[in-house]
């Protein structure tokens, strides 16, 4: 079976044994390349990459995969904060992921799909869930003014999530193709005035500075962006005087907004069905699994027009 792993710090397609662990077998149909995958190339992880995954069960049922498995028993899980689980396991990092022909997952990881969602597009469910969680923890409500900083996949899906919540949304992005994608999703692309909530989806010190500057007094900066190299806290005096709240946002769980058993990945699948233009706005490239090395090269070149690059075994 083919799988994408790192060899000497580079992504390679290699032959690996068929998965044989307990769980549900999924024939992979699509796997997205995440920015975190690019960052982890040099970490020396031994397993198969890929946590943005969709595929088909043995009976042909299409599903998306929630790549996190929480213990369900720790103090954080017991209060409904599974994304803070003390012993979280992630497919694509701690266990073999979905950049392969097949993978085996825990039954709890399966996400049902609306008939309107092609399984080749359903790898977007995972990053959409990240953005939905950021919108939830940021406290976005109908009528809010929201600014999203960063025009990558998380930024653009955050635009869709905030607009779906009834907010007025602007996007601050670096590259013309990102700005155009934001406009297609209904975002304004000129930041003006103050915002109730700012979603910092770029993961840079400059983006955090912009977010703090644009937040209104008493406003919130939700931070799904990851600072891989650390960050010096900018605009401390502005943040202090305005009492801006910085709210980190990690992965996804169950917000409770749509019932105690509705996960944010389920909400993400529903949003993908409700906003079909998300796919054409966000997915810019598709490659076969054998072309994974080229796919990773393209994904790393944001200036050349890549947003979401998808592998299709």
Secondary structure as the mmCIF struct_conf table of DSSP 4:
data_model
#
loop_
_struct_conf.conf_type_id
_struct_conf.id
_struct_conf.beg_label_comp_id
_struct_conf.beg_label_asym_id
_struct_conf.beg_label_seq_id
_struct_conf.end_label_comp_id
_struct_conf.end_label_asym_id
_struct_conf.end_label_seq_id
STRN STRN1 UNK A 2 UNK A 7
TURN_TY1_P TURN_TY1_P1 UNK A 8 UNK A 9
STRN STRN2 UNK A 10 UNK A 15
HELX_LH_PP_P HELX_LH_PP_P1 UNK A 17 UNK A 19
BEND BEND1 UNK A 21 UNK A 23
STRN STRN3 UNK A 24 UNK A 33
HELX_LH_PP_P HELX_LH_PP_P2 UNK A 34 UNK A 34
HELX_RH_AL_P HELX_RH_AL_P1 UNK A 35 UNK A 39
HELX_RH_3T_P HELX_RH_3T_P1 UNK A 40 UNK A 43
BEND BEND2 UNK A 47 UNK A 47
BEND BEND3 UNK A 51 UNK A 51
STRN STRN4 UNK A 52 UNK A 56
TURN_TY1_P TURN_TY1_P2 UNK A 58 UNK A 59
STRN STRN5 UNK A 62 UNK A 65
STRN STRN6 UNK A 68 UNK A 69
BEND BEND4 UNK A 72 UNK A 72
BEND BEND5 UNK A 74 UNK A 74
HELX_RH_AL_P HELX_RH_AL_P2 UNK A 75 UNK A 78
TURN_TY1_P TURN_TY1_P3 UNK A 79 UNK A 80
HELX_RH_3T_P HELX_RH_3T_P2 UNK A 82 UNK A 84
TURN_TY1_P TURN_TY1_P4 UNK A 86 UNK A 87
STRN STRN7 UNK A 89 UNK A 90
STRN STRN8 UNK A 91 UNK A 91
TURN_TY1_P TURN_TY1_P5 UNK A 92 UNK A 94
STRN STRN9 UNK A 95 UNK A 95
BEND BEND6 UNK A 98 UNK A 99
STRN STRN10 UNK A 100 UNK A 100
BEND BEND7 UNK A 101 UNK A 101
STRN STRN11 UNK A 102 UNK A 105
HELX_RH_3T_P HELX_RH_3T_P3 UNK A 107 UNK A 109
STRN STRN12 UNK A 110 UNK A 112
TURN_TY1_P TURN_TY1_P6 UNK A 115 UNK A 116
BEND BEND8 UNK A 117 UNK A 117
TURN_TY1_P TURN_TY1_P7 UNK A 119 UNK A 123
HELX_RH_AL_P HELX_RH_AL_P3 UNK A 124 UNK A 137
TURN_TY1_P TURN_TY1_P8 UNK A 138 UNK A 139
TURN_TY1_P TURN_TY1_P9 UNK A 142 UNK A 143
STRN STRN13 UNK A 145 UNK A 149
BEND BEND9 UNK A 152 UNK A 152
HELX_RH_AL_P HELX_RH_AL_P4 UNK A 153 UNK A 164
TURN_TY1_P TURN_TY1_P10 UNK A 165 UNK A 166
STRN STRN14 UNK A 168 UNK A 172
BEND BEND10 UNK A 174 UNK A 175
HELX_RH_AL_P HELX_RH_AL_P5 UNK A 176 UNK A 184
TURN_TY1_P TURN_TY1_P11 UNK A 185 UNK A 186
STRN STRN15 UNK A 188 UNK A 188
BEND BEND11 UNK A 190 UNK A 190
BEND BEND12 UNK A 193 UNK A 193
STRN STRN16 UNK A 195 UNK A 200
BEND BEND13 UNK A 202 UNK A 202
BEND BEND14 UNK A 204 UNK A 204
HELX_RH_AL_P HELX_RH_AL_P6 UNK A 205 UNK A 214
STRN STRN17 UNK A 215 UNK A 223
TURN_TY1_P TURN_TY1_P12 UNK A 228 UNK A 229
HELX_RH_AL_P HELX_RH_AL_P7 UNK A 236 UNK A 242
TURN_TY1_P TURN_TY1_P13 UNK A 243 UNK A 243
HELX_LH_PP_P HELX_LH_PP_P3 UNK A 244 UNK A 244
STRN STRN18 UNK A 245 UNK A 248
BEND BEND15 UNK A 251 UNK A 251
BEND BEND16 UNK A 256 UNK A 256
TURN_TY1_P TURN_TY1_P14 UNK A 257 UNK A 258
TURN_TY1_P TURN_TY1_P15 UNK A 260 UNK A 261
HELX_RH_AL_P HELX_RH_AL_P8 UNK A 264 UNK A 274
TURN_TY1_P TURN_TY1_P16 UNK A 276 UNK A 276
HELX_RH_AL_P HELX_RH_AL_P9 UNK A 277 UNK A 282
STRN STRN19 UNK A 283 UNK A 288
HELX_RH_3T_P HELX_RH_3T_P4 UNK A 289 UNK A 291
HELX_RH_AL_P HELX_RH_AL_P10 UNK A 292 UNK A 299
TURN_TY1_P TURN_TY1_P17 UNK A 300 UNK A 300
HELX_RH_3T_P HELX_RH_3T_P5 UNK A 302 UNK A 304
TURN_TY1_P TURN_TY1_P18 UNK A 305 UNK A 305
BEND BEND17 UNK A 307 UNK A 307
STRN STRN20 UNK A 308 UNK A 312
#
